[in-house]
Amino acid sequence: MTMRIRSIRSNLILAFALVITFGMVMLGAFTLYVFKTTILKNARNTTSQLVGQLNRVIEAYISYMDDIALVVMGNADVATLNRGQVPDRGTAARVEGFLHGIRMVRSDIDSIFLVPRSGLTLTSDPERPLNPHADGQQAWIDANRRPGQTRIVSPARVENLFGDRYTWVISLVREFLDHGFVQVDLNYAIIDELCRKVQLGASGYIFIINAQGEIVYHPRQQLIYAKLKTERISDLLALRNGELNAVIDGREAIYTAQTSVQ
């Protein structure tokens, strides 16, 4: 009888121990799930806010470049050149002085080019020689032109119009109604600095694509061009705004996308 009581007592103790252990395991798992969910939610909210802030800053830069192009197009001497008249030395000098003055106001503007109807290229750095072997700007302008657009923004590119300087820029072009265009080059280092200041955890990063899916900025741009790294660009173009869960190069990733109105 005593042995049976001891056996029952042992079974009850074992059962209670198992119940308590199971409960602790379930409580720990639930706590871990809630903790991970909360951390992930906070990270997503923070990422969305940072991306939104950067998006607004970049929109401001595009608007600023566009304003510069409009100011150039509204200049009286530029209007004279764009009527197809071959400029005299005084008119050309005034226009280049005007372009140079605009560029000197802001260090983030790398250069300004004016190609009026007459075909003569005028720049904000008249002392710099033009590159006689430059392939011209029309190729990338044509590649990025879309119906109804009043301005064209390039992906990251090397400006080769100068013969003694080749810099990475992002270009904005406004075309005249009949012929010719104004081009404003933004120093690529400005975008690079802005994006690198955004900290998204230990391995997160910001990158920018245009409406055609071309890379405007990527911190690992050379790896992208060498096809050593990939991004879900077509999916992001379709998403436009929101989140996308994906596996990139064998690692789980969460994309947060926002489309600029600019």
NUTIKOL-819792 format. One record per atom (N, C-alpha, C): atom name; residue in three letters; x, y, z; residue number from 1. Coordinates in steps of 0.2 Angstrom, whole numbers, always signed. Layout:
// residues N
atome/residu/c1/c2/c3/num
CA/Ala/X/Y/Z/NUM
...
// end
This chain:
// residues 262
atome/residu/c1/c2/c3/num
N/Met/+4/-6/+0/1
CA/Met/+0/+0/+0/1
C/Met/+4/+6/+0/1
N/Thr/+9/+6/+4/2
CA/Thr/+14/+12/+5/2
C/Thr/+18/+13/-2/2
N/Met/+20/+7/-5/3
CA/Met/+23/+8/-11/3
C/Met/+19/+11/-17/3
N/Arg/+12/+9/-17/4
CA/Arg/+7/+12/-22/4
C/Arg/+7/+19/-21/4
N/Ile/+6/+21/-14/5
CA/Ile/+5/+28/-13/5
C/Ile/+11/+32/-15/5
N/Arg/+17/+29/-14/6
CA/Arg/+23/+33/-16/6
C/Arg/+24/+33/-24/6
N/Ser/+21/+28/-27/7
CA/Ser/+21/+28/-35/7
C/Ser/+17/+33/-37/7
N/Ile/+11/+33/-34/8
CA/Ile/+6/+38/-37/8
C/Ile/+9/+45/-35/8
N/Arg/+12/+46/-30/9
CA/Arg/+15/+53/-28/9
C/Arg/+20/+55/-33/9
N/Ser/+24/+50/-35/10
CA/Ser/+30/+51/-40/10
C/Ser/+27/+53/-47/10
N/Asn/+21/+49/-48/11
CA/Asn/+18/+50/-55/11
C/Asn/+15/+57/-55/11
N/Leu/+12/+59/-50/12
CA/Leu/+9/+66/-49/12
C/Leu/+15/+71/-50/12
N/Ile/+20/+70/-46/13
CA/Ile/+26/+75/-46/13
C/Ile/+28/+76/-53/13
N/Leu/+29/+70/-56/14
CA/Leu/+32/+70/-63/14
C/Leu/+27/+73/-68/14
N/Ala/+21/+72/-67/15
CA/Ala/+16/+75/-71/15
C/Ala/+16/+83/-71/15
N/Phe/+16/+85/-64/16
CA/Phe/+16/+92/-63/16
C/Phe/+22/+95/-66/16
N/Ala/+28/+92/-65/17
CA/Ala/+34/+94/-68/17
C/Ala/+34/+95/-75/17
N/Leu/+31/+90/-79/18
CA/Leu/+30/+90/-86/18
C/Leu/+26/+96/-88/18
N/Val/+20/+97/-84/19
CA/Val/+16/+102/-86/19
C/Val/+19/+109/-85/19
N/Ile/+23/+110/-79/20
CA/Ile/+26/+116/-78/20
C/Ile/+31/+117/-83/20
N/Thr/+35/+112/-85/21
CA/Thr/+41/+113/-90/21
C/Thr/+38/+115/-97/21
N/Phe/+32/+111/-99/22
CA/Phe/+29/+113/-105/22
C/Phe/+26/+120/-105/22
N/Gly/+23/+122/-100/23
CA/Gly/+21/+129/-99/23
C/Gly/+26/+134/-100/23
N/Met/+32/+132/-96/24
CA/Met/+37/+137/-97/24
C/Met/+40/+138/-104/24
N/Val/+40/+132/-107/25
CA/Val/+43/+132/-114/25
C/Val/+38/+136/-119/25
N/Met/+32/+134/-118/26
CA/Met/+27/+138/-122/26
C/Met/+27/+146/-120/26
N/Leu/+28/+147/-114/27
CA/Leu/+28/+154/-112/27
C/Leu/+34/+158/-115/27
N/Gly/+40/+154/-115/28
CA/Gly/+46/+156/-118/28
C/Gly/+45/+157/-125/28
N/Ala/+42/+152/-129/29
CA/Ala/+42/+153/-136/29
C/Ala/+37/+159/-138/29
N/Phe/+31/+160/-134/30
CA/Phe/+27/+165/-135/30
C/Phe/+30/+172/-134/30
N/Thr/+34/+172/-128/31
CA/Thr/+37/+178/-127/31
C/Thr/+43/+180/-132/31
N/Leu/+46/+175/-135/32
CA/Leu/+51/+176/-140/32
C/Leu/+48/+178/-146/32
N/Tyr/+42/+175/-148/33
CA/Tyr/+38/+177/-154/33
C/Tyr/+36/+184/-153/33
N/Val/+33/+186/-148/34
CA/Val/+31/+193/-147/34
C/Val/+36/+198/-147/34
N/Phe/+42/+196/-144/35
CA/Phe/+48/+200/-144/35
C/Phe/+50/+201/-152/35
N/Lys/+51/+196/-155/36
CA/Lys/+53/+196/-162/36
C/Lys/+49/+200/-167/36
N/Thr/+42/+199/-165/37
CA/Thr/+37/+203/-169/37
C/Thr/+37/+210/-168/37
N/Thr/+38/+212/-161/38
CA/Thr/+39/+219/-160/38
C/Thr/+45/+222/-162/38
N/Ile/+50/+219/-162/39
CA/Ile/+57/+221/-165/39
C/Ile/+56/+222/-172/39
N/Leu/+53/+217/-176/40
CA/Leu/+53/+218/-183/40
C/Leu/+48/+224/-185/40
N/Lys/+42/+224/-181/41
CA/Lys/+38/+230/-183/41
C/Lys/+41/+237/-182/41
N/Asn/+45/+237/-176/42
CA/Asn/+48/+244/-175/42
C/Asn/+53/+245/-180/42
N/Ala/+57/+240/-182/43
CA/Ala/+62/+241/-188/43
C/Ala/+59/+243/-194/43
N/Arg/+53/+240/-196/44
CA/Arg/+50/+242/-202/44
C/Arg/+47/+249/-202/44
N/Asn/+44/+251/-196/45
CA/Asn/+42/+258/-195/45
C/Asn/+48/+263/-196/45
N/Thr/+53/+261/-193/46
CA/Thr/+59/+265/-193/46
C/Thr/+62/+266/-200/46
N/Thr/+62/+260/-203/47
CA/Thr/+65/+260/-210/47
C/Thr/+60/+264/-215/47
N/Ser/+54/+263/-214/48
CA/Ser/+49/+267/-218/48
C/Ser/+50/+274/-217/48
N/Gln/+51/+276/-211/49
CA/Gln/+51/+284/-210/49
C/Gln/+58/+286/-213/49
N/Leu/+63/+282/-212/50
CA/Leu/+70/+285/-215/50
C/Leu/+70/+285/-222/50
N/Val/+67/+280/-225/51
CA/Val/+66/+280/-233/51
C/Val/+62/+286/-235/51
N/Gly/+56/+287/-231/52
CA/Gly/+52/+293/-233/52
C/Gly/+56/+300/-232/52
N/Gln/+60/+300/-227/53
CA/Gln/+63/+307/-226/53
C/Gln/+68/+308/-232/53
N/Leu/+72/+302/-234/54
CA/Leu/+77/+303/-239/54
C/Leu/+74/+304/-246/54
N/Asn/+68/+301/-247/55
CA/Asn/+64/+302/-253/55
C/Asn/+62/+309/-254/55
N/Arg/+60/+313/-248/56
CA/Arg/+59/+320/-249/56
C/Arg/+65/+324/-250/56
N/Val/+70/+322/-247/57
CA/Val/+77/+326/-248/57
C/Val/+79/+325/-256/57
N/Ile/+78/+319/-258/58
CA/Ile/+80/+318/-265/58
C/Ile/+75/+322/-270/58
N/Glu/+69/+322/-268/59
CA/Glu/+64/+326/-272/59
C/Glu/+66/+333/-272/59
N/Ala/+68/+336/-266/60
CA/Ala/+70/+343/-266/60
C/Ala/+76/+344/-270/60
N/Tyr/+81/+340/-271/61
CA/Tyr/+86/+341/-275/61
C/Tyr/+84/+341/-283/61
N/Ile/+80/+336/-284/62
CA/Ile/+77/+336/-291/62
C/Ile/+74/+342/-293/62
N/Ser/+69/+345/-289/63
CA/Ser/+66/+351/-290/63
C/Ser/+71/+357/-290/63
N/Tyr/+76/+357/-286/64
CA/Tyr/+81/+362/-286/64
C/Tyr/+85/+362/-293/64
N/Met/+87/+356/-296/65
CA/Met/+90/+356/-302/65
C/Met/+85/+358/-308/65
N/Asp/+79/+356/-307/66
CA/Asp/+74/+358/-312/66
C/Asp/+73/+366/-312/66
N/Asp/+73/+369/-306/67
CA/Asp/+72/+376/-306/67
C/Asp/+78/+380/-309/67
N/Ile/+84/+377/-308/68
CA/Ile/+90/+380/-311/68
C/Ile/+89/+379/-319/68
N/Ala/+87/+374/-321/69
CA/Ala/+86/+373/-329/69
C/Ala/+81/+378/-331/69
N/Leu/+76/+379/-327/70
CA/Leu/+71/+384/-329/70
C/Leu/+73/+391/-329/70
N/Val/+78/+393/-324/71
CA/Val/+81/+399/-324/71
C/Val/+85/+401/-330/71
N/Val/+89/+395/-332/72
CA/Val/+93/+396/-338/72
C/Val/+89/+397/-344/72
N/Met/+84/+393/-345/73
CA/Met/+80/+394/-351/73
C/Met/+76/+401/-351/73
N/Gly/+75/+404/-346/74
CA/Gly/+72/+410/-346/74
C/Gly/+76/+416/-347/74
N/Asn/+83/+415/-347/75
CA/Asn/+88/+420/-348/75
C/Asn/+87/+423/-355/75
N/Ala/+87/+430/-356/76
CA/Ala/+86/+433/-362/76
C/Ala/+91/+431/-367/76
N/Asp/+98/+431/-365/77
CA/Asp/+103/+429/-370/77
C/Asp/+102/+422/-372/77
N/Val/+100/+417/-368/78
CA/Val/+99/+410/-370/78
C/Val/+93/+410/-375/78
N/Ala/+88/+414/-374/79
CA/Ala/+82/+414/-378/79
C/Ala/+85/+416/-385/79
N/Thr/+89/+421/-385/80
CA/Thr/+92/+424/-392/80
C/Thr/+96/+418/-395/80
N/Leu/+100/+414/-391/81
CA/Leu/+104/+409/-394/81
C/Leu/+99/+403/-397/81
N/Asn/+94/+402/-393/82
CA/Asn/+90/+397/-395/82
C/Asn/+85/+398/-401/82
N/Arg/+85/+404/-404/83
CA/Arg/+82/+406/-410/83
C/Arg/+86/+404/-416/83
N/Gly/+92/+401/-415/84
CA/Gly/+96/+398/-420/84
C/Gly/+101/+403/-422/84
N/Gln/+102/+409/-419/85
CA/Gln/+107/+414/-421/85
C/Gln/+114/+411/-419/85
N/Val/+119/+412/-423/86
CA/Val/+125/+411/-421/86
C/Val/+128/+416/-416/86
N/Pro/+130/+414/-410/87
CA/Pro/+131/+419/-405/87
C/Pro/+137/+423/-407/87
N/Asp/+137/+430/-405/88
CA/Asp/+144/+433/-405/88
C/Asp/+147/+432/-399/88
N/Arg/+154/+434/-399/89
CA/Arg/+158/+433/-393/89
C/Arg/+155/+436/-387/89
N/Gly/+152/+441/-387/90
CA/Gly/+149/+445/-381/90
C/Gly/+143/+441/-378/90
N/Thr/+139/+438/-382/91
CA/Thr/+133/+435/-380/91
C/Thr/+135/+428/-377/91
N/Ala/+140/+424/-380/92
CA/Ala/+142/+418/-378/92
C/Ala/+145/+419/-371/92
N/Ala/+149/+424/-370/93
CA/Ala/+153/+426/-364/93
C/Ala/+148/+427/-359/93
N/Arg/+143/+431/-360/94
CA/Arg/+138/+433/-355/94
C/Arg/+134/+426/-353/94
N/Val/+133/+422/-357/95
CA/Val/+129/+416/-355/95
C/Val/+133/+411/-351/95
N/Glu/+140/+411/-353/96
CA/Glu/+144/+406/-349/96
C/Glu/+145/+409/-342/96
N/Gly/+146/+416/-342/97
CA/Gly/+147/+419/-336/97
C/Gly/+141/+418/-331/97
N/Phe/+135/+418/-334/98
CA/Phe/+128/+417/-331/98
C/Phe/+128/+410/-328/98
N/Leu/+130/+405/-332/99
CA/Leu/+130/+398/-330/99
C/Leu/+135/+397/-324/99
N/His/+141/+400/-325/100
CA/His/+146/+400/-320/100
C/His/+144/+402/-313/100
N/Gly/+141/+408/-314/101
CA/Gly/+138/+411/-308/101
C/Gly/+133/+407/-304/101
N/Ile/+129/+403/-308/102
CA/Ile/+124/+399/-304/102
C/Ile/+128/+393/-301/102
N/Arg/+132/+390/-305/103
CA/Arg/+136/+384/-302/103
C/Arg/+140/+386/-296/103
N/Met/+143/+392/-295/104
CA/Met/+147/+394/-290/104
C/Met/+143/+395/-283/104
N/Val/+136/+396/-284/105
CA/Val/+132/+397/-278/105
C/Val/+131/+391/-274/105
N/Arg/+131/+385/-278/106
CA/Arg/+130/+378/-274/106
C/Arg/+136/+374/-276/106
N/Ser/+139/+371/-271/107
CA/Ser/+145/+366/-272/107
C/Ser/+142/+359/-274/107
N/Asp/+136/+358/-273/108
CA/Asp/+133/+351/-275/108
C/Asp/+131/+351/-283/108
N/Ile/+131/+357/-286/109
CA/Ile/+130/+357/-293/109
C/Ile/+137/+356/-297/109
N/Asp/+138/+350/-300/110
CA/Asp/+145/+349/-303/110
C/Asp/+146/+353/-310/110
N/Ser/+141/+354/-314/111
CA/Ser/+142/+358/-320/111
C/Ser/+135/+359/-323/111
N/Ile/+134/+364/-327/112
CA/Ile/+128/+366/-331/112
C/Ile/+130/+366/-339/112
N/Phe/+127/+363/-343/113
CA/Phe/+128/+364/-350/113
C/Phe/+122/+367/-354/113
N/Leu/+123/+370/-359/114
CA/Leu/+118/+373/-363/114
C/Leu/+120/+371/-370/114
N/Val/+115/+368/-374/115
CA/Val/+116/+366/-381/115
C/Val/+110/+369/-384/115
N/Pro/+110/+376/-387/116
CA/Pro/+104/+379/-390/116
C/Pro/+104/+376/-397/116
N/Arg/+99/+379/-400/117
CA/Arg/+97/+377/-407/117
C/Arg/+103/+378/-412/117
N/Ser/+107/+383/-410/118
CA/Ser/+113/+384/-415/118
C/Ser/+118/+378/-414/118
N/Gly/+118/+374/-409/119
CA/Gly/+122/+368/-409/119
C/Gly/+129/+370/-405/119
N/Leu/+130/+376/-403/120
CA/Leu/+136/+377/-399/120
C/Leu/+135/+375/-392/120
N/Thr/+140/+372/-389/121
CA/Thr/+139/+369/-382/121
C/Thr/+143/+375/-378/121
N/Leu/+139/+377/-373/122
CA/Leu/+141/+382/-368/122
C/Leu/+141/+379/-361/122
N/Thr/+146/+380/-357/123
CA/Thr/+146/+377/-351/123
C/Thr/+147/+382/-345/123
N/Ser/+146/+379/-339/124
CA/Ser/+148/+384/-333/124
C/Ser/+155/+384/-331/124
N/Asp/+159/+380/-335/125
CA/Asp/+166/+381/-334/125
C/Asp/+170/+382/-341/125
N/Pro/+169/+388/-343/126
CA/Pro/+172/+390/-350/126
C/Pro/+179/+389/-350/126
N/Glu/+183/+389/-345/127
CA/Glu/+190/+388/-345/127
C/Glu/+192/+381/-347/127
N/Arg/+188/+376/-345/128
CA/Arg/+189/+369/-346/128
C/Arg/+188/+368/-354/128
N/Pro/+193/+364/-357/129
CA/Pro/+192/+362/-364/129
C/Pro/+186/+356/-364/129
N/Leu/+183/+357/-370/130
CA/Leu/+178/+352/-371/130
C/Leu/+181/+345/-374/130
N/Asn/+178/+340/-373/131
CA/Asn/+181/+333/-375/131
C/Asn/+179/+332/-383/131
N/Pro/+184/+333/-387/132
CA/Pro/+182/+332/-394/132
C/Pro/+180/+325/-396/132
N/His/+181/+320/-391/133
CA/His/+179/+313/-393/133
C/His/+173/+311/-389/133
N/Ala/+170/+316/-386/134
CA/Ala/+164/+314/-382/134
C/Ala/+159/+311/-386/134
N/Asp/+155/+306/-384/135
CA/Asp/+150/+303/-388/135
C/Asp/+143/+307/-388/135
N/Gly/+143/+313/-385/136
CA/Gly/+137/+317/-385/136
C/Gly/+132/+315/-380/136
N/Gln/+128/+319/-378/137
CA/Gln/+123/+318/-373/137
C/Gln/+116/+315/-376/137
N/Gln/+115/+316/-382/138
CA/Gln/+109/+314/-385/138
C/Gln/+107/+307/-384/138
N/Ala/+112/+302/-384/139
CA/Ala/+111/+295/-383/139
C/Ala/+107/+294/-377/139
N/Trp/+110/+296/-371/140
CA/Trp/+106/+294/-365/140
C/Trp/+100/+298/-364/140
N/Ile/+100/+304/-367/141
CA/Ile/+93/+308/-367/141
C/Ile/+88/+304/-370/141
N/Asp/+89/+302/-376/142
CA/Asp/+84/+298/-380/142
C/Asp/+82/+292/-377/142
N/Ala/+87/+288/-373/143
CA/Ala/+86/+282/-370/143
C/Ala/+81/+283/-364/143
N/Asn/+81/+289/-361/144
CA/Asn/+77/+290/-355/144
C/Asn/+71/+295/-356/144
N/Arg/+70/+297/-362/145
CA/Arg/+64/+301/-364/145
C/Arg/+58/+297/-364/145
N/Arg/+53/+299/-361/146
CA/Arg/+46/+296/-361/146
C/Arg/+41/+301/-363/146
N/Pro/+36/+299/-366/147
CA/Pro/+30/+303/-369/147
C/Pro/+27/+307/-363/147
N/Gly/+27/+314/-365/148
CA/Gly/+24/+318/-360/148
C/Gly/+28/+321/-354/148
N/Gln/+35/+319/-354/149
CA/Gln/+39/+321/-349/149
C/Gln/+42/+328/-351/149
N/Thr/+42/+333/-346/150
CA/Thr/+45/+339/-347/150
C/Thr/+53/+339/-345/150
N/Arg/+55/+334/-342/151
CA/Arg/+62/+334/-340/151
C/Arg/+64/+327/-339/151
N/Ile/+70/+326/-340/152
CA/Ile/+73/+319/-340/152
C/Ile/+79/+319/-335/152
N/Val/+78/+313/-331/153
CA/Val/+83/+312/-326/153
C/Val/+87/+306/-327/153
N/Ser/+94/+306/-327/154
CA/Ser/+98/+301/-329/154
C/Ser/+99/+296/-323/154
N/Pro/+101/+290/-325/155
CA/Pro/+104/+286/-319/155
C/Pro/+111/+289/-318/155
N/Ala/+115/+286/-313/156
CA/Ala/+122/+288/-312/156
C/Ala/+126/+287/-318/156
N/Arg/+130/+292/-320/157
CA/Arg/+134/+291/-326/157
C/Arg/+140/+295/-325/157
N/Val/+145/+294/-330/158
CA/Val/+151/+298/-330/158
C/Val/+150/+303/-335/158
N/Glu/+151/+310/-333/159
CA/Glu/+151/+315/-337/159
C/Glu/+157/+316/-341/159
N/Asn/+157/+315/-348/160
CA/Asn/+163/+315/-352/160
C/Asn/+163/+321/-357/160
N/Leu/+159/+326/-356/161
CA/Leu/+160/+332/-360/161
C/Leu/+166/+336/-360/161
N/Phe/+169/+336/-354/162
CA/Phe/+175/+340/-352/162
C/Phe/+181/+335/-354/162
N/Gly/+186/+338/-357/163
CA/Gly/+192/+334/-359/163
C/Gly/+197/+333/-354/163
N/Asp/+196/+336/-348/164
CA/Asp/+201/+335/-343/164
C/Asp/+198/+333/-336/164
N/Arg/+192/+331/-336/165
CA/Arg/+188/+329/-330/165
C/Arg/+183/+324/-332/165
N/Tyr/+182/+319/-328/166
CA/Tyr/+177/+314/-329/166
C/Tyr/+174/+312/-322/166
N/Thr/+168/+315/-320/167
CA/Thr/+165/+314/-314/167
C/Thr/+159/+310/-314/167
N/Trp/+157/+307/-309/168
CA/Trp/+151/+303/-308/168
C/Trp/+146/+309/-306/168
N/Val/+140/+309/-310/169
CA/Val/+135/+314/-309/169
C/Val/+128/+310/-310/169
N/Ile/+123/+314/-308/170
CA/Ile/+116/+312/-310/170
C/Ile/+114/+319/-313/170
N/Ser/+111/+318/-320/171
CA/Ser/+110/+324/-324/171
C/Ser/+102/+324/-325/171
N/Leu/+100/+331/-325/172
CA/Leu/+93/+333/-326/172
C/Leu/+93/+337/-333/172
N/Val/+89/+335/-337/173
CA/Val/+89/+339/-344/173
C/Val/+82/+342/-345/173
N/Arg/+81/+348/-347/174
CA/Arg/+75/+351/-350/174
C/Arg/+76/+353/-357/174
N/Glu/+72/+351/-361/175
CA/Glu/+73/+352/-368/175
C/Glu/+69/+358/-370/175
N/Phe/+71/+362/-375/176
CA/Phe/+68/+367/-378/176
C/Phe/+62/+364/-383/176
N/Leu/+57/+368/-384/177
CA/Leu/+52/+366/-388/177
C/Leu/+54/+364/-395/177
N/Asp/+58/+368/-398/178
CA/Asp/+60/+366/-405/178
C/Asp/+66/+362/-405/178
N/His/+72/+364/-402/179
CA/His/+78/+360/-402/179
C/His/+83/+363/-396/179
N/Gly/+87/+359/-395/180
CA/Gly/+92/+361/-389/180
C/Gly/+90/+359/-382/180
N/Phe/+94/+359/-378/181
CA/Phe/+92/+358/-371/181
C/Phe/+97/+361/-366/181
N/Val/+95/+361/-359/182
CA/Val/+99/+363/-354/182
C/Val/+100/+357/-349/182
N/Gln/+106/+356/-347/183
CA/Gln/+108/+350/-343/183
C/Gln/+111/+353/-337/183
N/Val/+108/+350/-331/184
CA/Val/+111/+352/-324/184
C/Val/+114/+345/-321/184
N/Asp/+120/+345/-320/185
CA/Asp/+124/+339/-317/185
C/Asp/+124/+340/-309/185
N/Leu/+121/+335/-306/186
CA/Leu/+122/+335/-298/186
C/Leu/+128/+330/-297/186
N/Asn/+132/+333/-292/187
CA/Asn/+138/+329/-290/187
C/Asn/+136/+322/-287/187
N/Tyr/+138/+317/-289/188
CA/Tyr/+135/+310/-287/188
C/Tyr/+137/+309/-280/188
N/Ala/+143/+312/-277/189
CA/Ala/+145/+312/-271/189
C/Ala/+140/+314/-266/189
N/Ile/+136/+319/-268/190
CA/Ile/+131/+322/-263/190
C/Ile/+125/+316/-262/190
N/Ile/+123/+313/-267/191
CA/Ile/+118/+307/-266/191
C/Ile/+121/+302/-262/191
N/Asp/+128/+300/-263/192
CA/Asp/+131/+295/-260/192
C/Asp/+132/+296/-252/192
N/Glu/+133/+302/-251/193
CA/Glu/+134/+304/-244/193
C/Glu/+127/+304/-240/193
N/Leu/+122/+307/-244/194
CA/Leu/+115/+307/-241/194
C/Leu/+113/+299/-239/194
N/Cys/+114/+295/-244/195
CA/Cys/+112/+288/-243/195
C/Cys/+116/+284/-238/195
N/Arg/+122/+286/-237/196
CA/Arg/+127/+282/-233/196
C/Arg/+125/+284/-226/196
N/Lys/+123/+290/-225/197
CA/Lys/+121/+292/-218/197
C/Lys/+115/+289/-215/197
N/Val/+111/+286/-219/198
CA/Val/+105/+282/-217/198
C/Val/+107/+275/-214/198
N/Gln/+107/+274/-208/199
CA/Gln/+109/+268/-205/199
C/Gln/+103/+263/-204/199
N/Leu/+103/+257/-207/200
CA/Leu/+97/+253/-207/200
C/Leu/+100/+246/-204/200
N/Gly/+101/+246/-197/201
CA/Gly/+104/+240/-194/201
C/Gly/+111/+239/-196/201
N/Ala/+113/+232/-195/202
CA/Ala/+120/+231/-196/202
C/Ala/+121/+230/-204/202
N/Ser/+116/+227/-208/203
CA/Ser/+118/+226/-215/203
C/Ser/+113/+229/-219/203
N/Gly/+108/+233/-217/204
CA/Gly/+103/+236/-222/204
C/Gly/+107/+242/-225/204
N/Tyr/+104/+244/-231/205
CA/Tyr/+106/+250/-235/205
C/Tyr/+101/+252/-239/205
N/Ile/+102/+258/-242/206
CA/Ile/+97/+262/-246/206
C/Ile/+100/+261/-254/206
N/Phe/+95/+260/-258/207
CA/Phe/+97/+261/-265/207
C/Phe/+92/+264/-269/207
N/Ile/+93/+267/-275/208
CA/Ile/+88/+271/-279/208
C/Ile/+88/+269/-286/208
N/Ile/+82/+268/-289/209
CA/Ile/+82/+266/-296/209
C/Ile/+77/+271/-299/209
N/Asn/+77/+272/-305/210
CA/Asn/+73/+276/-309/210
C/Asn/+67/+272/-312/210
N/Ala/+62/+276/-315/211
CA/Ala/+56/+272/-317/211
C/Ala/+58/+267/-323/211
N/Gln/+64/+267/-326/212
CA/Gln/+65/+262/-330/212
C/Gln/+69/+256/-327/212
N/Gly/+70/+256/-321/213
CA/Gly/+74/+251/-317/213
C/Gly/+81/+252/-317/213
N/Glu/+84/+257/-319/214
CA/Glu/+91/+258/-320/214
C/Glu/+93/+261/-313/214
N/Ile/+99/+259/-311/215
CA/Ile/+102/+260/-304/215
C/Ile/+104/+268/-304/215
N/Val/+101/+272/-300/216
CA/Val/+103/+279/-299/216
C/Val/+109/+279/-294/216
N/Tyr/+107/+275/-288/217
CA/Tyr/+112/+275/-283/217
C/Tyr/+112/+268/-280/217
N/His/+118/+265/-278/218
CA/His/+118/+259/-275/218
C/His/+125/+259/-271/218
N/Pro/+125/+257/-265/219
CA/Pro/+132/+257/-261/219
C/Pro/+136/+252/-264/219
N/Arg/+134/+247/-267/220
CA/Arg/+138/+241/-270/220
C/Arg/+137/+241/-277/220
N/Gln/+137/+247/-280/221
CA/Gln/+136/+248/-287/221
C/Gln/+140/+244/-292/221
N/Gln/+147/+243/-290/222
CA/Gln/+151/+240/-294/222
C/Gln/+150/+232/-294/222
N/Leu/+147/+230/-289/223
CA/Leu/+145/+223/-288/223
C/Leu/+139/+221/-293/223
N/Ile/+134/+226/-293/224
CA/Ile/+129/+226/-297/224
C/Ile/+130/+226/-304/224
N/Tyr/+135/+230/-306/225
CA/Tyr/+137/+231/-313/225
C/Tyr/+141/+224/-315/225
N/Ala/+145/+221/-311/226
CA/Ala/+148/+215/-312/226
C/Ala/+144/+209/-312/226
N/Lys/+138/+210/-310/227
CA/Lys/+133/+204/-309/227
C/Lys/+135/+200/-304/227
N/Leu/+138/+202/-299/228
CA/Leu/+140/+198/-293/228
C/Leu/+135/+199/-287/228
N/Lys/+130/+204/-288/229
CA/Lys/+125/+205/-283/229
C/Lys/+119/+207/-287/229
N/Thr/+113/+205/-285/230
CA/Thr/+107/+206/-288/230
C/Thr/+102/+209/-283/230
N/Glu/+97/+213/-286/231
CA/Glu/+91/+216/-282/231
C/Glu/+85/+214/-286/231
N/Arg/+79/+214/-283/232
CA/Arg/+73/+212/-286/232
C/Arg/+70/+218/-289/232
N/Ile/+73/+221/-294/233
CA/Ile/+71/+227/-297/233
C/Ile/+64/+227/-300/233
N/Ser/+63/+222/-304/234
CA/Ser/+57/+222/-307/234
C/Ser/+51/+221/-303/234
N/Asp/+52/+218/-297/235
CA/Asp/+47/+217/-292/235
C/Asp/+45/+224/-288/235
N/Leu/+51/+227/-287/236
CA/Leu/+50/+234/-284/236
C/Leu/+47/+239/-289/236
N/Leu/+48/+239/-295/237
CA/Leu/+45/+243/-300/237
C/Leu/+37/+242/-300/237
N/Ala/+35/+235/-299/238
CA/Ala/+28/+233/-299/238
C/Ala/+25/+235/-292/238
N/Leu/+29/+235/-287/239
CA/Leu/+26/+236/-280/239
C/Leu/+25/+244/-279/239
N/Arg/+30/+248/-281/240
CA/Arg/+30/+255/-281/240
C/Arg/+31/+258/-274/240
N/Asn/+26/+256/-269/241
CA/Asn/+26/+258/-262/241
C/Asn/+24/+252/-258/241
N/Gly/+27/+251/-253/242
CA/Gly/+26/+245/-248/242
C/Gly/+32/+241/-246/242
N/Glu/+30/+235/-244/243
CA/Glu/+36/+230/-242/243
C/Glu/+36/+224/-246/243
N/Leu/+42/+221/-247/244
CA/Leu/+42/+215/-251/244
C/Leu/+47/+211/-247/244
N/Asn/+45/+205/-245/245
CA/Asn/+49/+199/-242/245
C/Asn/+53/+195/-248/245
N/Ala/+59/+194/-247/246
CA/Ala/+63/+191/-253/246
C/Ala/+69/+187/-250/246
N/Val/+72/+183/-254/247
CA/Val/+78/+180/-252/247
C/Val/+83/+182/-258/247
N/Ile/+88/+186/-255/248
CA/Ile/+93/+189/-260/248
C/Ile/+100/+186/-258/248
N/Asp/+103/+183/-263/249
CA/Asp/+110/+180/-262/249
C/Asp/+110/+175/-257/249
N/Gly/+104/+171/-256/250
CA/Gly/+104/+166/-250/250
C/Gly/+102/+169/-243/250
N/Arg/+100/+175/-243/251
CA/Arg/+99/+178/-237/251
C/Arg/+92/+181/-237/251
N/Glu/+88/+181/-231/252
CA/Glu/+81/+184/-231/252
C/Glu/+82/+191/-231/252
N/Ala/+78/+195/-234/253
CA/Ala/+78/+202/-234/253
C/Ala/+71/+205/-235/253
N/Ile/+70/+211/-232/254
CA/Ile/+64/+215/-233/254
C/Ile/+65/+221/-236/254
N/Tyr/+62/+222/-242/255
CA/Tyr/+63/+228/-245/255
C/Tyr/+57/+233/-243/255
N/Thr/+59/+239/-242/256
CA/Thr/+54/+245/-241/256
C/Thr/+54/+250/-247/256
N/Ala/+49/+250/-251/257
CA/Ala/+49/+254/-257/257
C/Ala/+45/+260/-256/257
N/Gln/+47/+266/-258/258
CA/Gln/+43/+272/-259/258
C/Gln/+45/+275/-266/258
N/Thr/+40/+277/-270/259
CA/Thr/+41/+280/-276/259
C/Thr/+40/+288/-276/259
N/Ser/+45/+291/-279/260
CA/Ser/+45/+298/-278/260
C/Ser/+40/+301/-283/260
N/Val/+37/+307/-281/261
CA/Val/+32/+310/-286/261
C/Val/+36/+314/-291/261
N/Gln/+43/+315/-290/262
CA/Gln/+47/+319/-295/262
C/Gln/+49/+314/-301/262
// end
